[in-house]
Amino acid sequence: QVKLVESGGGLVQAGGSLRLSCAASGGSFSSYSMAWFRQAPGKEREFVATISSGGSRTKYADSVKGRFTISRDNDNTKITVFLQMNSLKPEDTALYYCAATHWGVAGSEEDEYDYWGQGTQVTVSS
């Protein structure tokens, strides 16, 4: 059974940092690209960052470039993907989703991704 479980969200002041984690199990995730998306209240879900299966290729939304870093830990039994978020802004407040696709390299479109987690809430106060 494929499962993506996010954790690490919370309430932080503007300028602070948070590190999100996504634990992936039940599939061949070591060969999958992984990504983070987010959805703010009243807005559509948007791409944040993606990382290739081997971890060598990353892509970021312009709004988070230079502040967020995506990384992954490819263990044989469980894959963990991280999103280090620094210099957080109130506009980063959203529900953050982890996603996975069987493609080794993927982009920023939601329909490229096959599996989704339930999300973890990030709230940045001003």
GROMACS elastic network, one bead per residue, 0.5 to 0.9 nm:
[ bonds ]
;  ai    aj funct       b0    kb
    1    25     6  0.76675   500
    1    27     6  0.73903   500
    2    24     6  0.74896   500
    2    25     6  0.57934   500
    2    27     6  0.56415   500
    2   115     6  0.77585   500
    3    23     6  0.78603   500
    3    24     6  0.56954   500
    3    25     6  0.53268   500
    3    26     6  0.61549   500
    3    27     6  0.81433   500
    3   115     6  0.79900   500
    3   116     6  0.80789   500
    3   117     6  0.71612   500
    4    22     6  0.63271   500
    4    23     6  0.56237   500
    4    25     6  0.67084   500
    4    26     6  0.89452   500
    4    98     6  0.69021   500
    4    99     6  0.75536   500
    4   100     6  0.83857   500
    4   115     6  0.75522   500
    4   116     6  0.63748   500
    4   118     6  0.77189   500
    5    21     6  0.80491   500
    5    22     6  0.53381   500
    5    23     6  0.51826   500
    5    24     6  0.66323   500
    5    25     6  0.88423   500
    5    98     6  0.77157   500
    5   116     6  0.87775   500
    5   117     6  0.55746   500
    5   118     6  0.69461   500
    5   119     6  0.76935   500
    5   120     6  0.88181   500
    6     9     6  0.82920   500
    6    20     6  0.70450   500
    6    21     6  0.55491   500
    6    23     6  0.64992   500
    6    24     6  0.89314   500
    6    96     6  0.82280   500
    6    97     6  0.72090   500
    6    98     6  0.66011   500
    6   117     6  0.65767   500
    6   118     6  0.72012   500
    6   119     6  0.59328   500
    6   120     6  0.58373   500
    7    19     6  0.86920   500
    7    20     6  0.57865   500
    7    21     6  0.52514   500
    7    22     6  0.64220   500
    7    23     6  0.84068   500
    7   119     6  0.80372   500
    7   120     6  0.59314   500
    7   121     6  0.87979   500
    8    18     6  0.70926   500
    8    19     6  0.59383   500
    8    21     6  0.60742   500
    8    22     6  0.88405   500
    8   120     6  0.71574   500
    8   121     6  0.85378   500
    8   122     6  0.85034   500
    9    18     6  0.71091   500
    9    19     6  0.75681   500
    9    20     6  0.61960   500
    9    21     6  0.87654   500
    9    95     6  0.86456   500
    9    96     6  0.81326   500
    9   119     6  0.89818   500
    9   120     6  0.53009   500
    9   121     6  0.51619   500
    9   123     6  0.79060   500
   10    18     6  0.78942   500
   10   120     6  0.80359   500
   10   121     6  0.61775   500
   10   122     6  0.50578   500
   10   123     6  0.61197   500
   10   124     6  0.84059   500
   11   121     6  0.83727   500
   11   122     6  0.61786   500
   11   124     6  0.59001   500
   11   125     6  0.73302   500
   12    15     6  0.83523   500
   12    16     6  0.61210   500
   12    17     6  0.72625   500
   12    18     6  0.76760   500
   12    88     6  0.81093   500
   12   122     6  0.79189   500
   12   123     6  0.63534   500
   12   124     6  0.50259   500
   12   125     6  0.62813   500
   13    16     6  0.55791   500
   13    17     6  0.84486   500
   13    88     6  0.76463   500
   13    89     6  0.81070   500
   13    90     6  0.82324   500
   13   123     6  0.83497   500
   13   124     6  0.53656   500
   13   126     6  0.61866   500
   14    17     6  0.85315   500
   14    87     6  0.69656   500
   14    88     6  0.53090   500
   14    89     6  0.50213   500
   14    90     6  0.62594   500
   14   124     6  0.57048   500
   14   125     6  0.56853   500
   14   126     6  0.53198   500
   15    86     6  0.70668   500
   15    89     6  0.64024   500
   15   124     6  0.87020   500
   15   126     6  0.88681   500
   16    85     6  0.83406   500
   16    86     6  0.61664   500
   16    87     6  0.54946   500
   16    88     6  0.55140   500
   16    89     6  0.82852   500
   16   124     6  0.83462   500
   17    84     6  0.74791   500
   17    85     6  0.53828   500
   17    87     6  0.62387   500
   17    88     6  0.61699   500
   18    83     6  0.81973   500
   18    84     6  0.61990   500
   18    85     6  0.52409   500
   18    86     6  0.67514   500
   18    88     6  0.82080   500
   18   122     6  0.85226   500
   19    82     6  0.67657   500
   19    83     6  0.55861   500
   19    85     6  0.59268   500
   19    86     6  0.85507   500
   20    81     6  0.81846   500
   20    82     6  0.54888   500
   20    84     6  0.64329   500
   20    85     6  0.78667   500
   20    96     6  0.86340   500
   20   120     6  0.82024   500
   21    80     6  0.66165   500
   21    81     6  0.56809   500
   21    83     6  0.65317   500
   21    84     6  0.87998   500
   21    98     6  0.85966   500
   22    79     6  0.80982   500
   22    80     6  0.54021   500
   22    81     6  0.50374   500
   22    82     6  0.63471   500
   22    83     6  0.86148   500
   22    97     6  0.87536   500
   22    98     6  0.62687   500
   22    99     6  0.88946   500
   22   117     6  0.82241   500
   23    78     6  0.69853   500
   23    79     6  0.59629   500
   23    81     6  0.66837   500
   23    82     6  0.89873   500
   23    98     6  0.89834   500
   24    27     6  0.77806   500
   24    29     6  0.69311   500
   24    78     6  0.60469   500
   24    79     6  0.51665   500
   24    80     6  0.61215   500
   24    81     6  0.79953   500
   24   100     6  0.86277   500
   25    28     6  0.80670   500
   25    29     6  0.72740   500
   25    77     6  0.74298   500
   25    78     6  0.54965   500
   25    79     6  0.67758   500
   25    80     6  0.89710   500
   26    29     6  0.81269   500
   26    77     6  0.87964   500
   26    78     6  0.83283   500
   27    30     6  0.84806   500
   27    78     6  0.89944   500
   28    31     6  0.60238   500
   28    32     6  0.69484   500
   28   102     6  0.82105   500
   29    33     6  0.77055   500
   29    34     6  0.83409   500
   29    53     6  0.77200   500
   29    74     6  0.81934   500
   29    78     6  0.78391   500
   29    79     6  0.63560   500
   29   100     6  0.77385   500
   29   101     6  0.84273   500
   29   102     6  0.77005   500
   30    33     6  0.82273   500
   30    53     6  0.59945   500
   30    54     6  0.74517   500
   30    73     6  0.89694   500
   30    74     6  0.57767   500
   30    75     6  0.75596   500
   30    76     6  0.73268   500
   30    77     6  0.89616   500
   30    78     6  0.82923   500
   30    79     6  0.65878   500
   31    52     6  0.84098   500
   31    54     6  0.73137   500
   31   101     6  0.89935   500
   31   102     6  0.68982   500
   31   103     6  0.75963   500
   31   104     6  0.58435   500
   32    52     6  0.71082   500
   32    54     6  0.85064   500
   32   100     6  0.63797   500
   32   101     6  0.54448   500
   32   103     6  0.56492   500
   32   104     6  0.51053   500
   32   105     6  0.77299   500
   32   106     6  0.89033   500
   33    50     6  0.71236   500
   33    51     6  0.57513   500
   33    54     6  0.81935   500
   33    55     6  0.84338   500
   33    99     6  0.85209   500
   33   100     6  0.58134   500
   33   101     6  0.54439   500
   33   102     6  0.65973   500
   33   103     6  0.59433   500
   33   104     6  0.50787   500
   33   105     6  0.55970   500
   33   106     6  0.60712   500
   33   113     6  0.86433   500
   34    49     6  0.86161   500
   34    50     6  0.57057   500
   34    51     6  0.55011   500
   34    52     6  0.66471   500
   34    53     6  0.72057   500
   34    72     6  0.84989   500
   34    81     6  0.72687   500
   34    98     6  0.73146   500
   34    99     6  0.56883   500
   34   101     6  0.64842   500
   34   102     6  0.89779   500
   34   104     6  0.88665   500
   34   105     6  0.87695   500
   34   106     6  0.80407   500
   34   113     6  0.83562   500
   35    47     6  0.80467   500
   35    48     6  0.74824   500
   35    49     6  0.55191   500
   35    51     6  0.61903   500
   35    52     6  0.87476   500
   35    70     6  0.81874   500
   35    81     6  0.82050   500
   35    97     6  0.82378   500
   35    98     6  0.58051   500
   35    99     6  0.50980   500
   35   100     6  0.62822   500
   35   101     6  0.85445   500
   35   106     6  0.85838   500
   35   107     6  0.86945   500
   35   108     6  0.83500   500
   35   113     6  0.84571   500
   36    46     6  0.89187   500
   36    47     6  0.65919   500
   36    48     6  0.53800   500
   36    49     6  0.53076   500
   36    50     6  0.63487   500
   36    70     6  0.83651   500
   36    83     6  0.76989   500
   36    96     6  0.67562   500
   36    97     6  0.55539   500
   36    99     6  0.61118   500
   36   100     6  0.89009   500
   37    45     6  0.66330   500
   37    46     6  0.54594   500
   37    49     6  0.70302   500
   37    50     6  0.88150   500
   37    95     6  0.84354   500
   37    96     6  0.57957   500
   37    97     6  0.51005   500
   37    98     6  0.64905   500
   37    99     6  0.74484   500
   37   108     6  0.87847   500
   37   110     6  0.83809   500
   38    44     6  0.85133   500
   38    45     6  0.54218   500
   38    46     6  0.54096   500
   38    47     6  0.65455   500
   38    48     6  0.66797   500
   38    92     6  0.86749   500
   38    93     6  0.87477   500
   38    94     6  0.58149   500
   38    95     6  0.54083   500
   38    97     6  0.57607   500
   38    98     6  0.87181   500
   38   119     6  0.84173   500
   39    42     6  0.82502   500
   39    43     6  0.62922   500
   39    44     6  0.59197   500
   39    46     6  0.62057   500
   39    47     6  0.89640   500
   39    93     6  0.84669   500
   39    94     6  0.51494   500
   39    95     6  0.52262   500
   39    96     6  0.65864   500
   39    97     6  0.81043   500
   40    43     6  0.53735   500
   40    44     6  0.72347   500
   40    45     6  0.72243   500
   40    46     6  0.87595   500
   40    91     6  0.83817   500
   40    92     6  0.80334   500
   40    93     6  0.63243   500
   40    95     6  0.63071   500
   40    96     6  0.87716   500
   41    44     6  0.83280   500
   41    93     6  0.86056   500
   41    94     6  0.68917   500
   41    95     6  0.83685   500
   43    46     6  0.85979   500
   45    95     6  0.89042   500
   45   110     6  0.85664   500
   46    61     6  0.88159   500
   46   108     6  0.84268   500
   46   109     6  0.86488   500
   46   110     6  0.81587   500
   47    50     6  0.82977   500
   47    60     6  0.79740   500
   47    61     6  0.64442   500
   47   107     6  0.89704   500
   47   108     6  0.55813   500
   47   109     6  0.72139   500
   47   110     6  0.75839   500
   48    59     6  0.84389   500
   48    60     6  0.58455   500
   48    61     6  0.51650   500
   48    62     6  0.85712   500
   48    63     6  0.81694   500
   48    64     6  0.70358   500
   48    68     6  0.87057   500
   48    96     6  0.88889   500
   48   108     6  0.78928   500
   49    58     6  0.71534   500
   49    59     6  0.55118   500
   49    61     6  0.62244   500
   49    64     6  0.83921   500
   49    65     6  0.89295   500
   49    68     6  0.82966   500
   49    69     6  0.80377   500
   49    70     6  0.66002   500
   49    83     6  0.83883   500
   49   107     6  0.86891   500
   49   108     6  0.75291   500
   50    57     6  0.82362   500
   50    58     6  0.55373   500
   50    59     6  0.53559   500
   50    60     6  0.66966   500
   50    70     6  0.70105   500
   50    71     6  0.88921   500
   50    99     6  0.89280   500
   50   105     6  0.86804   500
   50   106     6  0.71787   500
   50   107     6  0.68339   500
   50   108     6  0.72829   500
   51    54     6  0.80450   500
   51    55     6  0.57049   500
   51    56     6  0.74233   500
   51    57     6  0.57061   500
   51    59     6  0.67317   500
   51    70     6  0.67260   500
   51    71     6  0.69315   500
   51    72     6  0.77562   500
   51    81     6  0.87708   500
   51   104     6  0.89814   500
   51   105     6  0.74268   500
   51   106     6  0.77377   500
   51   107     6  0.88828   500
   52    55     6  0.50294   500
   52    56     6  0.63858   500
   52    57     6  0.52469   500
   52    58     6  0.64455   500
   52   103     6  0.83848   500
   52   104     6  0.56451   500
   52   106     6  0.68134   500
   53    56     6  0.79238   500
   53    57     6  0.83649   500
   53    72     6  0.87190   500
   53    74     6  0.85802   500
   53   102     6  0.89519   500
   53   103     6  0.80413   500
   53   105     6  0.66571   500
   54    57     6  0.77536   500
   54    72     6  0.85222   500
   54    74     6  0.79855   500
   54   104     6  0.78410   500
   55    58     6  0.72886   500
   55    71     6  0.67862   500
   55    72     6  0.64417   500
   55    73     6  0.85044   500
   55    74     6  0.87107   500
   57   105     6  0.76778   500
   58    69     6  0.89012   500
   58    70     6  0.73467   500
   58    71     6  0.84797   500
   58   105     6  0.89725   500
   59    65     6  0.87337   500
   59    70     6  0.87014   500
   59   107     6  0.75118   500
   59   108     6  0.81425   500
   60    63     6  0.81347   500
   60    64     6  0.66606   500
   60    65     6  0.57250   500
   60    66     6  0.89024   500
   60    68     6  0.81270   500
   60    69     6  0.84294   500
   60    70     6  0.85896   500
   60   108     6  0.84683   500
   61    64     6  0.56644   500
   61    65     6  0.61749   500
   61   108     6  0.82683   500
   62    65     6  0.51865   500
   62    66     6  0.87225   500
   63    66     6  0.88501   500
   63    67     6  0.87278   500
   64    67     6  0.54397   500
   64    68     6  0.56100   500
   64    69     6  0.87206   500
   64    85     6  0.85087   500
   64    92     6  0.86706   500
   65    68     6  0.61888   500
   65    69     6  0.81540   500
   66    69     6  0.77620   500
   66    86     6  0.87717   500
   67    84     6  0.82273   500
   67    85     6  0.61486   500
   67    86     6  0.51703   500
   67    87     6  0.61308   500
   67    88     6  0.77311   500
   68    83     6  0.66581   500
   68    84     6  0.54763   500
   68    86     6  0.60478   500
   68    87     6  0.85110   500
   68    88     6  0.89349   500
   69    82     6  0.79481   500
   69    83     6  0.56234   500
   69    84     6  0.50496   500
   69    85     6  0.66411   500
   69    86     6  0.85345   500
   70    81     6  0.72648   500
   70    82     6  0.56142   500
   70    84     6  0.64149   500
   70    85     6  0.88278   500
   71    80     6  0.85708   500
   71    81     6  0.58023   500
   71    82     6  0.52169   500
   71    83     6  0.66319   500
   71    84     6  0.82117   500
   72    79     6  0.72235   500
   72    80     6  0.56481   500
   72    82     6  0.59223   500
   72    83     6  0.88467   500
   73    78     6  0.84798   500
   73    79     6  0.58564   500
   73    80     6  0.52145   500
   73    81     6  0.63584   500
   73    82     6  0.82730   500
   74    77     6  0.83796   500
   74    78     6  0.70302   500
   74    80     6  0.68150   500
   74    81     6  0.85550   500
   75    78     6  0.53246   500
   75    79     6  0.56097   500
   75    80     6  0.79806   500
   76    79     6  0.75015   500
   81    98     6  0.83013   500
   85    88     6  0.65926   500
   86    89     6  0.89622   500
   88    91     6  0.82524   500
   88    92     6  0.64822   500
   88    93     6  0.87684   500
   88   124     6  0.67787   500
   89    92     6  0.53853   500
   89    93     6  0.76035   500
   89   124     6  0.61517   500
   89   125     6  0.78106   500
   89   126     6  0.75678   500
   90    93     6  0.56486   500
   90   123     6  0.73408   500
   90   125     6  0.56919   500
   90   126     6  0.59782   500
   91    94     6  0.80590   500
   91   124     6  0.75675   500
   92   122     6  0.75574   500
   92   123     6  0.74492   500
   92   124     6  0.67026   500
   93    96     6  0.88827   500
   93   121     6  0.78108   500
   93   122     6  0.53765   500
   93   124     6  0.54385   500
   93   125     6  0.83709   500
   94   120     6  0.85195   500
   94   121     6  0.60865   500
   94   122     6  0.55191   500
   94   123     6  0.65980   500
   94   124     6  0.88480   500
   95   119     6  0.58142   500
   95   120     6  0.55365   500
   95   122     6  0.60920   500
   95   123     6  0.85181   500
   96   118     6  0.86525   500
   96   119     6  0.51483   500
   96   120     6  0.52613   500
   96   121     6  0.61146   500
   96   122     6  0.69895   500
   97   116     6  0.68949   500
   97   117     6  0.58637   500
   97   118     6  0.65634   500
   97   120     6  0.66806   500
   97   121     6  0.89647   500
   98   115     6  0.83736   500
   98   116     6  0.58694   500
   98   117     6  0.53881   500
   98   118     6  0.79729   500
   98   119     6  0.68709   500
   98   120     6  0.89125   500
   99   110     6  0.86833   500
   99   113     6  0.61775   500
   99   114     6  0.73359   500
   99   115     6  0.54958   500
   99   117     6  0.64617   500
  100   103     6  0.86255   500
  100   112     6  0.86488   500
  100   113     6  0.54048   500
  100   114     6  0.59490   500
  100   115     6  0.51358   500
  100   116     6  0.66406   500
  101   104     6  0.76715   500
  101   105     6  0.86136   500
  101   106     6  0.74108   500
  101   112     6  0.65206   500
  101   114     6  0.50476   500
  101   115     6  0.66237   500
  102   105     6  0.86874   500
  102   106     6  0.88777   500
  102   112     6  0.88903   500
  102   113     6  0.77534   500
  102   114     6  0.72757   500
  103   106     6  0.60821   500
  103   112     6  0.82247   500
  103   113     6  0.85243   500
  106   109     6  0.83973   500
  106   112     6  0.69811   500
  106   113     6  0.82395   500
  107   110     6  0.86076   500
  107   112     6  0.72976   500
  108   111     6  0.89018   500
  108   112     6  0.78159   500
  109   112     6  0.56630   500
  109   113     6  0.76972   500
  110   113     6  0.57522   500
  110   114     6  0.87581   500
  111   114     6  0.74928   500
  113   116     6  0.76774   500
  116   119     6  0.83874   500
  117   120     6  0.88241   500
